[in-house]
């Protein structure tokens, strides 16, 4: 266990789209055990997808209030995650290339 909401991470991985959890109390009530013990009030999971391949995942949580993530924040996350996915993919390719050279 990496300390992540496993059910939501798996859903984001399979669907390859953002998951917004406006109120984590509802997620805990729906069976996401991770949030039963969490101080978070709202969360958002943003897959990092490049060339239809998921290379990572951002998990942002807000401990101050529910419904914390606005439409503007989601647009920013879309833009930022696209660049991050490309960077991660390039880093993975570089690591593979380096391993082949050794």
C-alpha positions as a Markdown table, in Angstrom:
| # | Residue | x | y | z |
|---|---|---|---|---|
| 1 | Unk | 0.0 | 0.0 | 0.0 |
| 2 | Unk | 1.5 | 3.3 | -1.1 |
| 3 | Unk | -0.9 | 5.4 | 1.0 |
| 4 | Unk | -3.2 | 6.0 | -2.0 |
| 5 | Unk | -6.9 | 5.6 | -2.5 |
| 6 | Unk | -6.6 | 2.3 | -4.4 |
| 7 | Unk | -10.1 | 2.2 | -5.8 |
| 8 | Unk | -9.9 | 5.7 | -7.2 |
| 9 | Unk | -6.4 | 5.2 | -8.5 |
| 10 | Unk | -7.5 | 2.0 | -10.3 |
| 11 | Unk | -10.5 | 3.8 | -11.8 |
| 12 | Unk | -8.3 | 6.7 | -13.0 |
| 13 | Unk | -5.9 | 4.1 | -14.5 |
| 14 | Unk | -8.6 | 2.2 | -16.4 |
| 15 | Unk | -10.6 | 5.3 | -17.6 |
| 16 | Unk | -7.5 | 7.5 | -18.1 |
| 17 | Unk | -9.5 | 10.5 | -17.1 |
| 18 | Unk | -9.6 | 12.9 | -14.2 |
| 19 | Unk | -11.5 | 11.8 | -11.1 |
| 20 | Unk | -12.8 | 14.6 | -8.9 |
| 21 | Unk | -13.9 | 13.8 | -5.3 |
| 22 | Unk | -15.7 | 16.9 | -4.1 |
| 23 | Unk | -16.4 | 15.5 | -0.7 |
| 24 | Unk | -14.2 | 12.7 | 0.6 |
| 25 | Unk | -16.7 | 11.8 | 3.2 |
| 26 | Unk | -18.9 | 10.5 | 0.4 |
| 27 | Unk | -16.0 | 8.5 | -1.0 |
| 28 | Unk | -15.4 | 7.0 | 2.4 |
| 29 | Unk | -19.1 | 6.1 | 2.7 |
| 30 | Unk | -18.9 | 4.5 | -0.8 |
| 31 | Unk | -16.2 | 2.1 | 0.3 |
| 32 | Unk | -13.0 | 4.0 | -0.4 |
| 33 | Unk | -11.3 | 3.0 | 2.9 |
| 34 | Unk | -8.3 | 5.3 | 2.3 |
| 35 | Unk | -10.5 | 8.3 | 3.1 |
| 36 | Unk | -12.0 | 6.9 | 6.3 |
| 37 | Unk | -8.7 | 7.9 | 8.0 |
| 38 | Unk | -7.7 | 10.9 | 5.9 |
| 39 | Unk | -7.8 | 14.5 | 6.9 |
| 40 | Unk | -8.6 | 15.5 | 3.3 |
| 41 | Unk | -11.9 | 17.2 | 2.6 |
| 42 | Unk | -11.7 | 17.0 | -1.2 |
| 43 | Unk | -9.4 | 15.4 | -3.8 |
| 44 | Unk | -8.7 | 15.2 | -7.5 |
| 45 | Unk | -6.8 | 12.5 | -9.3 |
| 46 | Unk | -5.3 | 13.4 | -12.7 |
| 47 | Unk | -3.7 | 10.7 | -14.8 |
| 48 | Unk | -0.6 | 11.6 | -16.7 |
| 49 | Unk | -1.3 | 10.2 | -20.2 |
| 50 | Unk | 1.0 | 10.5 | -23.2 |
| 51 | Unk | 0.4 | 8.6 | -26.5 |
| 52 | Unk | -2.5 | 6.8 | -24.9 |
| 53 | Unk | -0.2 | 5.4 | -22.2 |
| 54 | Unk | -0.6 | 6.3 | -18.5 |
| 55 | Unk | 2.8 | 7.2 | -17.2 |
| 56 | Unk | 1.8 | 8.6 | -13.8 |
| 57 | Unk | -0.8 | 10.2 | -11.7 |
| 58 | Unk | -1.2 | 13.4 | -9.7 |
| 59 | Unk | -3.2 | 13.2 | -6.5 |
| 60 | Unk | -4.1 | 16.5 | -5.0 |
| 61 | Unk | -6.0 | 16.8 | -1.8 |
| 62 | Unk | -7.4 | 19.8 | 0.1 |
| 63 | Unk | -7.7 | 19.5 | 3.9 |
| 64 | Unk | -9.4 | 22.9 | 4.3 |
| 65 | Unk | -12.8 | 22.4 | 2.6 |
| 66 | Unk | -14.9 | 20.2 | 0.4 |
| 67 | Unk | -15.6 | 21.2 | -3.2 |
| 68 | Unk | -12.2 | 22.9 | -3.3 |
| 69 | Unk | -11.3 | 22.3 | -6.9 |
| 70 | Unk | -12.8 | 24.8 | -9.4 |
| 71 | Unk | -13.2 | 24.4 | -13.1 |
| 72 | Unk | -10.2 | 26.8 | -13.5 |
| 73 | Unk | -8.1 | 24.4 | -11.4 |
| 74 | Unk | -9.2 | 21.5 | -13.6 |
| 75 | Unk | -8.2 | 23.4 | -16.8 |
| 76 | Unk | -4.8 | 24.2 | -15.3 |
| 77 | Unk | -4.3 | 20.5 | -14.3 |
| 78 | Unk | -5.1 | 19.4 | -17.8 |
| 79 | Unk | -2.5 | 21.7 | -19.2 |
| 80 | Unk | 0.1 | 21.0 | -16.6 |
| 81 | Unk | -0.4 | 17.2 | -16.6 |
| 82 | Unk | 0.1 | 17.1 | -20.4 |
| 83 | Unk | 3.5 | 18.6 | -20.1 |
| 84 | Unk | 4.3 | 16.5 | -17.1 |
| 85 | Unk | 3.3 | 13.3 | -19.0 |
| 86 | Unk | 5.6 | 14.2 | -21.8 |
| 87 | Unk | 8.5 | 14.8 | -19.4 |
| 88 | Unk | 7.9 | 11.5 | -17.6 |
| 89 | Unk | 7.8 | 9.6 | -20.9 |
| 90 | Unk | 11.0 | 11.2 | -22.0 |
| 91 | Unk | 12.7 | 10.4 | -18.7 |
| 92 | Unk | 11.6 | 6.8 | -19.0 |
| 93 | Unk | 12.9 | 6.6 | -22.6 |
| 94 | Unk | 16.2 | 8.1 | -21.5 |
| 95 | Unk | 16.5 | 5.6 | -18.6 |
| 96 | Unk | 15.9 | 2.7 | -21.0 |
| 97 | Unk | 18.5 | 4.1 | -23.5 |
| 98 | Unk | 21.0 | 4.4 | -20.7 |
| 99 | Unk | 20.4 | 0.9 | -19.5 |
| 100 | Unk | 20.9 | -0.4 | -23.1 |
| 101 | Unk | 24.3 | 1.4 | -23.3 |
| 102 | Unk | 25.6 | -0.1 | -20.0 |
